[in-house]
Amino acid sequence: MEEGEFLSELPPEEKTRLAYIEGREDLFRTRVLEFEQEEGNILGKEATNIVVESRDPGGANALVPVLELLQKQKDVKIKAITDGRAQEIFQKNFKTKDITPEDNILRAAELIGSPDLALIGISDESGIEMFVSATFPEVPSVLVEDYYSASSGYLQRLKDGKLPYPKKICVIDEGAKDILIRKFPDLEGRVEVTGQPKFDKIAIEDTEKIEKEVKRKLGLTAKDKLVSFMSTTIDGVEKIKEIASAIQKTGSEFYFAFKRHPRDNISYAEYKKIFEDAGIKIIDTEEFTVDEIGAASDVVLTTWSTVGIDAIYRRKPVANIVDFRYPVPEGYDFPLAPVKLQASAGVDHIEQLTEILPQLLDKKSSTNAQLLKNIEKHYKLDGKSAERVVNIINQFTIKSEDER
């Protein structure tokens, strides 16, 4: 498919690429950001031009450590096509200049010029990643998958549109690699196990110190148990109500924290009331980050969010709640890889939480002992995932003496 054919088939809202989310046009219009160079890093004539794409916060968080390393390399020029929470994450972590065309985002191609590589931070929504793939089909791309199966939809769209696959796809572990190769056998040889760069920070994190400090600020003692639930955008009010009911029936003594997904349109206050009405001792943790609450938690509950993997790397008991009476994301491989590996507890029906949660709260339970054994076996952490991704990128961007 030629670039013009692809663009002509897009609906009007895709053509203008104005991806408004949550009604915040000022925050969520698709933008082109130019990353400012670190002091002393002066670009030469042979600078490598990298275009980055990300919309989803999971994808952006996976790319941040990679981009930090790339910025430390000489002669690397980075521009990003981004919107949604990914845009906020980039602007928070880097000095950027907004160079978005005023009239039409499709003119972004003129501003980006001729990139040497496209770095894709995959999201669970179609949009700008396809714009990048269709606009620069001849440019090698490296995809960083932030979660199991997250790139399946994008890869299928490339296949359907007869657009080139990424040269390399960086995934969390062998389980993630197996999932992709089963769905796309022709990708064997392109999928590389690098680890997910976001998790590198946990390798140097003093989790125990953070737990003590956060609990102190929350007014909890070292003996107090904290259970957190990390939601996703499609969990919905009815599902949360049933989860609250199941948690309340455990009769266990613990405090509860709820963290809503950054792109959730439902307010925290509405969710908080659901748990309060169920008689659960929910405490306000809005001033704390997801990482801080994750480190402070004795048990982490989630559906399929990457925070469940964060918790596993922190050696916290996790329950993944995937009840098919409620919506689940397309393209995901169920049961989830951590559940298959018995590194997290799988909850197939929300009512099972009533029985499973007390087992997870008991550090001496056989359930916890088995989870920890499998975590240690399958989820090793060396803090070098971002470095491995950058090494792959450099295979396609560092020019030989002859090329120079």
CORGI-V35693 format. One record per pair of residues at least 12 apart in sequence whose ideal C-beta (glycine too) atoms are under 10 Angstrom apart, sorted by sequence separation. I is the first residue (numbers start at 0). GAP is how many residues later the second one is. D is the distance in whole Angstrom. If there is no record, write none. Layout:
BEGIN
I	GAP	D
I	GAP	D
END
This chain:
BEGIN
16	12	9
17	12	6
77	12	10
98	12	6
119	12	7
128	12	9
142	12	8
153	12	9
178	12	9
213	12	8
230	12	9
243	12	9
258	12	10
259	12	10
271	12	7
298	12	9
299	12	9
307	12	6
321	12	6
333	12	9
344	12	9
358	12	10
15	13	10
16	13	5
53	13	10
66	13	9
98	13	9
118	13	9
119	13	8
177	13	9
257	13	6
293	13	6
307	13	10
321	13	7
334	13	8
15	14	9
16	14	10
51	14	9
79	14	9
81	14	9
117	14	5
128	14	9
154	14	8
176	14	5
228	14	7
243	14	9
257	14	7
271	14	9
292	14	9
293	14	9
296	14	7
299	14	8
319	14	10
321	14	7
333	14	9
344	14	8
34	15	9
51	15	7
117	15	7
142	15	10
150	15	9
153	15	10
168	15	9
175	15	8
176	15	8
210	15	9
228	15	9
242	15	10
289	15	9
294	15	9
304	15	9
319	15	8
344	15	6
77	16	8
79	16	8
176	16	6
255	16	10
257	16	9
267	16	9
289	16	10
290	16	9
293	16	5
294	16	9
299	16	5
300	16	10
301	16	7
302	16	10
303	16	7
319	16	5
343	16	10
34	17	8
49	17	9
62	17	9
78	17	9
114	17	9
117	17	9
140	17	10
173	17	10
175	17	8
257	17	6
267	17	10
268	17	10
289	17	6
293	17	6
296	17	9
298	17	7
299	17	7
300	17	8
301	17	8
302	17	7
303	17	9
319	17	10
321	17	8
51	18	9
77	18	9
78	18	10
117	18	6
150	18	6
168	18	7
174	18	9
228	18	8
239	18	8
256	18	10
267	18	6
297	18	7
298	18	5
299	18	5
300	18	5
301	18	6
302	18	5
303	18	7
319	18	7
31	19	9
32	19	9
62	19	10
80	19	9
116	19	9
117	19	10
150	19	10
164	19	8
167	19	10
173	19	6
255	19	6
290	19	7
293	19	10
294	19	6
296	19	6
297	19	8
298	19	8
299	19	8
300	19	8
301	19	7
302	19	6
319	19	6
49	20	7
59	20	9
78	20	8
107	20	9
111	20	9
114	20	10
150	20	8
170	20	6
172	20	6
175	20	9
226	20	7
239	20	10
255	20	10
289	20	8
293	20	7
295	20	10
296	20	9
298	20	7
299	20	10
300	20	6
301	20	10
302	20	9
317	20	7
318	20	9
114	21	6
117	21	5
119	21	6
121	21	6
132	21	8
136	21	10
144	21	10
149	21	9
164	21	8
165	21	9
167	21	9
168	21	6
169	21	8
170	21	7
171	21	8
172	21	9
294	21	8
296	21	10
317	21	9
47	22	9
59	22	7
63	22	10
82	22	9
108	22	9
113	22	8
116	22	7
117	22	7
118	22	7
119	22	7
120	22	8
121	22	7
123	22	10
128	22	9
142	22	9
143	22	10
148	22	10
149	22	10
164	22	6
167	22	6
168	22	5
169	22	6
170	22	6
171	22	8
172	22	7
255	22	10
257	22	9
293	22	7
344	22	7
58	23	10
62	23	8
66	23	8
70	23	8
104	23	9
107	23	8
108	23	9
111	23	8
115	23	7
116	23	6
117	23	4
118	23	6
119	23	4
120	23	6
121	23	6
122	23	9
123	23	9
133	23	10
140	23	8
142	23	4
147	23	8
166	23	7
167	23	8
168	23	7
169	23	8
170	23	7
171	23	6
172	23	8
226	23	9
290	23	9
302	23	9
319	23	10
344	23	9
59	24	8
60	24	9
70	24	10
80	24	8
107	24	9
111	24	8
113	24	9
114	24	5
115	24	8
116	24	7
117	24	8
118	24	8
119	24	7
120	24	9
121	24	7
128	24	10
129	24	8
132	24	8
133	24	9
136	24	10
139	24	9
140	24	8
141	24	6
142	24	9
143	24	9
144	24	6
145	24	10
146	24	9
147	24	7
165	24	7
167	24	6
169	24	4
170	24	9
171	24	5
255	24	5
257	24	6
303	24	8
319	24	5
320	24	9
321	24	7
322	24	7
323	24	8
324	24	8
325	24	8
29	25	8
47	25	8
58	25	10
59	25	7
60	25	9
63	25	7
67	25	8
105	25	8
113	25	8
114	25	9
116	25	7
117	25	9
118	25	7
119	25	9
120	25	7
121	25	9
123	25	9
128	25	6
132	25	6
136	25	10
138	25	9
140	25	4
141	25	6
142	25	7
143	25	8
144	25	7
145	25	9
146	25	7
147	25	9
150	25	9
154	25	7
158	25	7
164	25	6
165	25	10
168	25	10
169	25	8
170	25	8
171	25	10
226	25	8
234	25	9
254	25	9
255	25	6
256	25	7
257	25	9
302	25	8
303	25	7
317	25	8
318	25	7
319	25	7
320	25	9
321	25	7
322	25	7
323	25	9
324	25	8
341	25	10
344	25	10
47	26	9
48	26	10
49	26	6
50	26	10
51	26	6
53	26	7
54	26	9
58	26	10
59	26	4
62	26	9
63	26	8
66	26	8
67	26	8
104	26	8
108	26	5
114	26	9
123	26	6
136	26	6
137	26	8
139	26	8
140	26	6
141	26	5
142	26	5
143	26	5
144	26	5
145	26	8
149	26	9
157	26	10
167	26	9
169	26	8
171	26	10
234	26	8
239	26	9
253	26	9
254	26	5
255	26	5
256	26	6
257	26	9
258	26	7
259	26	9
302	26	9
311	26	6
317	26	4
318	26	4
319	26	6
320	26	4
321	26	7
322	26	6
344	26	7
27	27	9
46	27	9
47	27	6
48	27	8
49	27	7
50	27	8
51	27	7
52	27	7
53	27	8
54	27	7
56	27	7
57	27	9
58	27	6
59	27	8
62	27	8
66	27	7
80	27	6
107	27	8
108	27	8
111	27	10
122	27	8
123	27	9
125	27	7
129	27	6
133	27	7
136	27	6
139	27	5
140	27	8
141	27	8
142	27	7
143	27	9
144	27	7
147	27	7
148	27	8
151	27	8
155	27	8
158	27	9
169	27	8
171	27	8
224	27	8
226	27	5
227	27	10
228	27	7
229	27	9
230	27	7
232	27	9
233	27	9
243	27	9
247	27	8
253	27	7
254	27	8
255	27	7
256	27	9
257	27	8
258	27	9
308	27	10
310	27	10
316	27	8
317	27	7
318	27	8
319	27	7
320	27	9
321	27	10
322	27	5
342	27	9
343	27	7
45	28	10
46	28	4
47	28	5
48	28	5
49	28	5
50	28	5
51	28	4
52	28	5
53	28	5
54	28	6
55	28	7
56	28	4
57	28	9
59	28	8
60	28	6
63	28	9
64	28	10
80	28	10
121	28	5
122	28	9
123	28	10
124	28	9
125	28	7
128	28	8
129	28	8
132	28	8
135	28	10
138	28	10
139	28	9
140	28	9
141	28	7
142	28	9
147	28	5
150	28	10
151	28	7
154	28	8
155	28	8
158	28	10
224	28	7
225	28	7
226	28	7
227	28	7
228	28	7
229	28	8
230	28	7
231	28	9
232	28	5
235	28	10
246	28	8
252	28	9
254	28	5
256	28	4
257	28	10
261	28	9
303	28	6
307	28	8
308	28	9
315	28	10
316	28	7
317	28	10
318	28	5
319	28	10
320	28	9
321	28	10
322	28	9
341	28	6
342	28	6
45	29	6
46	29	7
47	29	7
48	29	8
49	29	8
50	29	7
51	29	7
52	29	7
53	29	9
54	29	4
55	29	7
56	29	6
59	29	4
63	29	5
78	29	9
105	29	8
120	29	10
121	29	4
123	29	7
124	29	10
128	29	9
133	29	6
146	29	8
150	29	7
154	29	6
223	29	8
224	29	4
225	29	5
226	29	5
227	29	4
228	29	5
229	29	5
230	29	5
231	29	5
232	29	9
234	29	8
236	29	6
244	29	9
247	29	10
248	29	9
255	29	10
256	29	10
258	29	9
260	29	10
308	29	7
311	29	10
320	29	6
322	29	9
341	29	7
342	29	9
37	30	10
40	30	7
43	30	8
44	30	9
46	30	5
47	30	9
48	30	8
49	30	9
50	30	7
51	30	7
52	30	10
53	30	8
54	30	8
55	30	6
56	30	10
58	30	9
59	30	6
62	30	10
63	30	8
80	30	10
121	30	9
122	30	9
123	30	9
132	30	5
147	30	10
148	30	5
222	30	10
223	30	8
224	30	7
225	30	8
226	30	7
227	30	7
228	30	7
229	30	9
230	30	5
232	30	5
233	30	9
235	30	8
239	30	9
240	30	10
243	30	5
247	30	5
249	30	10
254	30	10
258	30	9
259	30	10
303	30	9
307	30	7
322	30	10
340	30	10
342	30	9
343	30	9
40	31	8
42	31	9
43	31	5
53	31	9
54	31	5
56	31	8
57	31	10
80	31	8
89	31	10
119	31	8
121	31	9
122	31	8
125	31	6
129	31	7
132	31	8
144	31	6
147	31	6
148	31	8
151	31	6
223	31	6
224	31	10
225	31	6
226	31	10
227	31	6
228	31	9
229	31	8
231	31	9
232	31	5
234	31	9
239	31	6
242	31	9
243	31	5
246	31	7
247	31	5
256	31	8
258	31	5
307	31	10
311	31	6
320	31	9
341	31	9
342	31	4
343	31	8
34	32	7
40	32	8
41	32	8
42	32	6
53	32	4
54	32	8
56	32	6
59	32	10
60	32	9
78	32	7
79	32	10
88	32	10
121	32	5
132	32	9
144	32	10
147	32	9
150	32	10
151	32	8
154	32	7
231	32	8
232	32	8
241	32	10
242	32	9
243	32	9
244	32	10
245	32	9
246	32	10
247	32	6
303	32	6
311	32	6
320	32	7
341	32	5
342	32	5
37	33	6
40	33	6
41	33	9
42	33	8
52	33	9
53	33	8
55	33	10
59	33	9
78	33	5
121	33	9
129	33	8
132	33	9
150	33	10
230	33	7
232	33	9
236	33	7
240	33	6
243	33	8
244	33	6
246	33	6
258	33	10
302	33	9
310	33	8
318	33	9
337	33	9
340	33	6
341	33	9
342	33	9
20	34	9
36	34	8
37	34	7
39	34	10
40	34	8
42	34	6
51	34	9
78	34	9
119	34	8
144	34	10
148	34	8
219	34	10
236	34	8
239	34	6
240	34	9
243	34	4
244	34	10
258	34	6
303	34	10
308	34	9
318	34	7
340	34	9
342	34	8
34	35	9
35	35	9
37	35	10
40	35	8
53	35	8
85	35	7
144	35	8
219	35	6
230	35	9
239	35	8
242	35	9
243	35	9
244	35	10
257	35	9
258	35	8
303	35	10
307	35	10
308	35	9
320	35	10
341	35	10
342	35	6
343	35	10
18	36	7
34	36	7
37	36	10
53	36	7
76	36	9
78	36	8
150	36	10
218	36	9
234	36	9
237	36	10
240	36	9
241	36	10
243	36	6
256	36	5
307	36	6
337	36	9
340	36	8
341	36	9
342	36	6
36	37	10
77	37	10
80	37	9
85	37	7
217	37	8
236	37	7
240	37	8
256	37	10
318	37	6
337	37	9
340	37	5
36	38	10
37	38	10
51	38	8
76	38	9
84	38	10
239	38	10
243	38	9
258	38	10
318	38	7
339	38	10
340	38	8
36	39	9
76	39	9
79	39	9
81	39	9
83	39	8
217	39	8
256	39	8
316	39	10
36	40	8
75	40	9
82	40	10
150	40	10
214	40	9
230	40	8
256	40	7
316	40	9
318	40	10
337	40	8
34	41	9
36	41	9
75	41	10
77	41	8
79	41	9
83	41	8
255	41	10
258	41	10
318	41	6
336	41	9
337	41	8
34	42	8
35	42	9
85	42	9
228	42	9
254	42	10
260	42	10
301	42	9
316	42	8
317	42	8
33	43	8
34	43	4
83	43	9
213	43	10
253	43	10
254	43	9
256	43	10
257	43	10
258	43	9
316	43	4
33	44	8
34	44	7
82	44	8
83	44	9
121	44	10
253	44	7
260	44	7
299	44	9
300	44	9
302	44	9
315	44	9
316	44	8
32	45	9
33	45	5
34	45	7
82	45	7
253	45	8
255	45	9
316	45	9
32	46	7
33	46	8
80	46	10
81	46	7
119	46	7
144	46	9
228	46	9
258	46	9
260	46	10
298	46	9
300	46	8
316	46	8
31	47	6
32	47	5
80	47	5
118	47	10
121	47	9
142	47	9
251	47	10
31	48	7
32	48	8
79	48	10
80	48	9
117	48	8
141	48	10
142	48	10
258	48	8
316	48	9
30	49	8
31	49	6
32	49	6
69	49	8
117	49	10
119	49	9
144	49	10
146	49	8
30	50	8
31	50	8
80	50	7
116	50	9
119	50	10
141	50	9
143	50	8
145	50	6
316	50	8
29	51	7
30	51	6
80	51	6
144	51	8
145	51	9
146	51	10
316	51	6
29	52	7
30	52	6
66	52	8
143	52	8
145	52	7
300	52	7
318	52	10
29	53	4
65	53	7
143	53	7
145	53	10
226	53	9
228	53	10
317	53	8
28	54	6
29	54	9
32	54	7
66	54	10
80	54	9
143	54	10
226	54	10
246	54	8
316	54	6
27	55	5
34	55	8
65	55	9
226	55	10
300	55	10
315	55	9
316	55	8
26	56	9
27	56	6
30	56	6
37	56	10
62	56	7
300	56	8
314	56	9
315	56	10
26	57	9
27	57	9
29	57	8
32	57	6
37	57	9
50	57	9
62	57	9
63	57	9
223	57	10
225	57	8
227	57	8
298	57	10
314	57	7
317	57	9
26	58	9
28	58	9
32	58	7
35	58	7
36	58	9
50	58	9
62	58	4
242	58	8
298	58	7
316	58	9
27	59	7
30	59	9
34	59	5
35	59	4
61	59	6
62	59	10
225	59	9
298	59	10
300	59	9
311	59	9
315	59	9
23	60	10
26	60	7
27	60	9
30	60	9
34	60	7
35	60	7
50	60	10
60	60	9
61	60	9
229	60	7
242	60	10
298	60	10
299	60	9
311	60	10
314	60	6
26	61	7
32	61	8
33	61	10
34	61	6
35	61	6
50	61	5
58	61	8
59	61	6
298	61	5
313	61	10
314	61	8
20	62	7
21	62	9
32	62	10
33	62	6
34	62	8
49	62	10
50	62	9
58	62	3
227	62	9
297	62	8
298	62	6
311	62	9
312	62	8
18	63	10
19	63	9
20	63	5
21	63	10
32	63	4
33	63	5
48	63	8
50	63	10
51	63	10
57	63	8
58	63	5
59	63	9
219	63	8
229	63	8
297	63	6
311	63	6
16	64	9
18	64	5
19	64	10
20	64	8
31	64	10
32	64	7
33	64	8
48	64	6
50	64	4
56	64	10
57	64	9
58	64	5
218	64	8
228	64	10
229	64	7
238	64	9
310	64	10
314	64	9
17	65	9
18	65	7
30	65	9
31	65	9
32	65	6
33	65	5
48	65	7
49	65	6
50	65	9
51	65	9
52	65	7
53	65	9
55	65	7
57	65	7
58	65	9
217	65	6
227	65	5
297	65	8
16	66	8
20	66	10
31	66	7
32	66	7
48	66	5
49	66	7
50	66	8
51	66	8
52	66	7
53	66	8
54	66	8
55	66	8
56	66	9
57	66	8
217	66	9
227	66	7
311	66	9
312	66	6
314	66	10
30	67	6
31	67	5
32	67	8
47	67	9
48	67	5
49	67	5
50	67	5
51	67	5
52	67	5
53	67	3
54	67	9
55	67	3
217	67	7
225	67	8
229	67	9
234	67	9
311	67	5
312	67	9
313	67	9
30	68	8
31	68	5
47	68	5
48	68	8
49	68	8
50	68	7
51	68	8
52	68	6
53	68	8
54	68	4
55	68	6
216	68	10
227	68	8
228	68	10
234	68	6
312	68	5
30	69	4
31	69	7
46	69	9
47	69	7
49	69	6
50	69	9
51	69	7
52	69	9
53	69	7
54	69	9
55	69	7
217	69	10
227	69	4
233	69	8
298	69	10
311	69	10
29	70	8
30	70	10
52	70	9
54	70	6
58	70	9
216	70	9
217	70	8
225	70	6
226	70	7
227	70	9
228	70	10
229	70	7
230	70	9
231	70	8
233	70	10
234	70	9
308	70	8
28	71	8
54	71	9
213	71	8
216	71	8
225	71	5
226	71	7
227	71	8
228	71	8
229	71	7
230	71	8
231	71	5
54	72	6
224	72	9
225	72	5
226	72	5
227	72	5
228	72	4
229	72	4
230	72	7
231	72	7
232	72	10
31	73	7
54	73	6
55	73	10
224	73	5
225	73	8
226	73	8
227	73	7
228	73	7
229	73	8
231	73	5
30	74	8
52	74	9
53	74	8
54	74	8
213	74	6
223	74	9
224	74	8
225	74	10
226	74	7
227	74	9
228	74	9
230	74	7
231	74	10
29	75	5
31	75	9
52	75	6
53	75	8
213	75	10
216	75	9
217	75	9
229	75	5
231	75	9
245	75	9
28	76	8
31	76	5
52	76	5
65	76	9
219	76	8
228	76	10
229	76	9
230	76	10
30	77	9
31	77	10
33	77	8
52	77	9
213	77	10
229	77	4
29	78	8
33	78	10
52	78	8
65	78	7
213	78	5
217	78	8
228	78	10
229	78	7
242	78	7
31	79	6
52	79	5
212	79	8
213	79	7
216	79	9
227	79	9
241	79	10
31	80	7
51	80	9
52	80	9
213	80	10
214	80	10
215	80	10
229	80	9
242	80	9
50	81	6
62	81	6
209	81	8
210	81	9
213	81	7
214	81	6
229	81	8
241	81	8
61	82	5
209	82	6
210	82	10
212	82	9
213	82	4
214	82	10
238	82	9
61	83	8
62	83	9
209	83	10
210	83	10
211	83	10
212	83	8
213	83	9
214	83	10
227	83	9
241	83	9
50	84	9
58	84	10
61	84	4
206	84	10
209	84	9
210	84	5
211	84	8
238	84	7
241	84	8
50	85	7
58	85	7
60	85	7
61	85	9
209	85	4
210	85	5
17	86	9
18	86	9
58	86	9
59	86	9
204	86	8
208	86	9
209	86	7
210	86	8
234	86	9
238	86	9
239	86	10
15	87	9
16	87	8
17	87	7
57	87	10
58	87	5
206	87	9
207	87	8
210	87	9
237	87	10
238	87	5
15	88	6
16	88	4
50	88	8
52	88	9
57	88	4
58	88	9
61	88	9
206	88	5
227	88	9
229	88	10
237	88	8
238	88	8
14	89	8
15	89	7
16	89	6
49	89	10
56	89	9
57	89	6
201	89	9
205	89	9
206	89	9
14	90	9
15	90	8
48	90	9
50	90	9
52	90	10
53	90	9
55	90	8
200	90	8
204	90	7
226	90	10
228	90	9
235	90	7
14	91	7
16	91	8
55	91	10
58	91	8
234	91	8
235	91	7
13	92	10
49	92	9
53	92	10
57	92	7
58	92	9
201	92	9
226	92	10
228	92	9
233	92	8
234	92	9
197	93	10
201	93	9
233	93	5
55	94	8
233	94	8
231	95	10
233	95	7
9	96	10
231	96	10
232	96	9
29	97	8
231	97	8
29	98	6
6	99	7
29	101	9
245	101	9
248	102	8
251	102	10
210	103	9
245	103	9
246	103	9
249	103	8
250	103	9
253	103	8
20	104	9
65	104	9
209	104	9
242	104	9
245	104	5
248	104	8
249	104	5
253	104	10
204	105	10
210	105	10
244	105	8
245	105	6
248	105	5
249	105	8
251	105	6
2	106	9
18	106	8
206	106	9
207	106	10
243	106	10
244	106	9
245	106	8
246	106	6
247	106	9
248	106	9
249	106	9
251	106	5
198	107	9
201	107	10
206	107	5
241	107	10
242	107	6
245	107	4
246	107	8
249	107	5
250	107	8
253	107	6
18	108	6
61	108	9
123	108	10
124	108	10
197	108	7
201	108	7
204	108	9
206	108	8
241	108	5
242	108	10
244	108	9
245	108	5
248	108	9
249	108	5
251	108	10
252	108	9
18	109	7
123	109	9
200	109	9
201	109	10
204	109	8
206	109	9
240	109	10
241	109	8
243	109	10
244	109	9
245	109	9
249	109	10
251	109	6
16	110	7
61	110	9
123	110	10
195	110	8
198	110	7
201	110	10
202	110	8
239	110	10
242	110	7
245	110	9
246	110	7
251	110	9
16	111	7
197	111	9
198	111	7
201	111	5
238	111	7
241	111	9
245	111	8
249	111	8
13	112	9
197	112	8
200	112	10
201	112	6
13	113	7
195	113	7
198	113	9
199	113	10
201	113	10
12	114	10
13	114	9
16	114	6
195	114	10
198	114	5
197	115	10
198	115	10
13	116	8
14	116	10
9	117	10
13	117	8
195	117	9
194	118	10
9	120	9
9	121	9
5	124	8
6	124	8
9	124	9
5	125	9
5	127	9
6	127	7
5	128	4
6	128	8
65	128	10
68	128	9
4	129	9
5	129	9
67	129	9
2	130	10
3	130	9
66	130	9
226	130	7
2	131	5
5	131	9
64	131	10
65	131	5
1	132	9
2	132	6
64	132	4
65	132	10
0	133	8
2	133	9
63	133	8
64	133	7
226	133	8
2	134	7
61	134	6
62	134	7
63	134	7
64	134	9
65	134	10
171	134	9
226	134	7
1	135	9
60	135	9
61	135	5
62	135	9
64	135	6
224	135	10
0	136	9
60	136	8
61	136	5
64	136	7
172	136	10
224	136	6
60	137	5
61	137	9
63	137	10
171	137	7
224	137	10
57	138	9
59	138	9
60	138	10
124	138	10
224	138	10
58	139	10
57	140	8
60	140	10
182	148	8
182	150	8
181	151	8
8	152	9
178	152	10
178	153	9
179	153	9
149	154	10
178	154	5
5	155	6
148	155	9
177	155	9
4	156	9
5	156	9
147	156	8
149	156	9
4	157	10
5	157	8
146	157	7
175	157	9
146	158	8
147	158	9
174	158	9
178	158	7
0	159	9
146	159	5
177	159	9
0	160	5
1	160	10
2	160	9
145	160	6
0	161	5
146	161	9
147	161	9
174	161	9
175	161	7
0	162	7
146	162	7
174	162	4
145	163	9
173	163	9
174	163	8
172	164	7
171	165	8
172	165	10
174	165	7
174	166	7
173	167	10
172	168	9
174	168	10
88	173	9
87	174	8
155	174	10
155	175	8
84	176	9
85	176	10
152	176	9
154	176	9
204	176	10
55	177	10
84	177	5
151	177	10
152	177	6
153	177	9
202	177	10
203	177	10
83	178	9
84	178	6
151	178	8
152	178	5
202	178	5
204	178	10
83	179	7
149	179	9
151	179	4
152	179	10
201	179	6
202	179	6
203	179	6
123	180	10
148	180	8
150	180	8
151	180	8
198	180	9
202	180	3
148	181	9
149	181	8
151	181	8
199	181	8
201	181	8
202	181	8
146	182	10
148	182	5
149	182	8
198	182	7
199	182	8
200	182	8
202	182	9
148	183	5
199	183	5
147	184	7
148	184	5
194	184	10
198	184	8
199	184	7
146	185	9
147	185	6
148	185	9
194	185	9
199	185	5
200	185	10
147	186	10
194	186	8
196	186	10
198	186	7
199	186	5
148	187	9
194	187	8
196	187	9
197	187	8
198	187	10
199	187	8
147	188	6
148	188	9
194	188	9
196	188	5
197	188	9
199	188	10
146	189	9
147	189	5
194	189	7
195	189	6
196	189	4
146	190	9
147	190	8
193	190	9
194	190	3
195	190	9
196	190	9
193	191	5
194	191	8
196	191	9
147	192	10
192	192	10
193	192	8
194	192	10
196	192	6
193	193	9
194	193	7
195	193	9
196	193	9
193	194	4
194	194	9
192	195	9
193	195	5
191	196	8
193	196	9
191	197	9
193	197	9
193	198	7
191	199	10
191	200	6
57	203	10
174	203	8
56	204	8
57	204	10
173	204	9
56	205	5
123	205	6
172	205	7
55	206	9
56	206	7
123	206	8
172	206	8
55	207	8
123	207	8
171	207	9
172	207	9
54	208	10
123	208	9
171	213	9
169	215	8
169	216	10
169	218	7
169	219	5
167	221	9
169	222	6
168	223	10
169	223	9
167	224	5
166	225	9
167	225	8
166	226	10
167	227	8
166	228	8
167	228	8
60	229	10
166	229	6
56	233	10
27	235	9
21	240	10
21	241	7
143	241	9
20	242	6
21	242	9
22	242	8
143	242	9
21	243	6
20	244	9
61	244	8
60	245	8
143	245	6
57	247	8
58	247	10
141	247	7
57	248	5
141	248	10
143	248	10
56	249	9
57	249	9
143	249	10
141	250	6
141	251	5
139	253	9
141	253	9
141	254	7
139	255	9
140	255	9
141	255	9
139	256	5
138	257	9
139	257	8
118	270	9
118	274	7
116	276	6
115	277	10
116	277	10
116	278	10
117	278	10
118	278	10
116	279	5
115	280	7
116	280	5
115	281	5
114	282	10
115	282	10
115	283	9
69	316	9
68	317	6
72	317	8
75	317	9
64	318	10
67	318	7
68	318	7
71	318	9
75	318	10
65	319	9
66	319	9
69	319	9
64	320	8
65	320	5
68	320	8
69	320	6
72	320	10
64	321	4
65	321	9
68	321	5
72	321	8
75	321	8
63	322	9
64	322	9
65	322	10
67	322	10
68	322	10
74	322	10
61	323	9
62	323	9
65	323	5
66	323	9
69	323	7
74	323	10
61	324	9
64	324	8
65	324	6
68	324	9
69	324	9
72	324	9
74	324	10
64	325	9
72	325	9
62	326	9
65	326	10
61	327	9
65	327	8
69	327	9
49	343	8
47	345	9
47	346	9
49	346	10
49	347	7
47	348	9
48	348	9
47	349	5
47	350	8
47	351	8
45	353	7
45	357	9
45	358	6
44	359	10
END
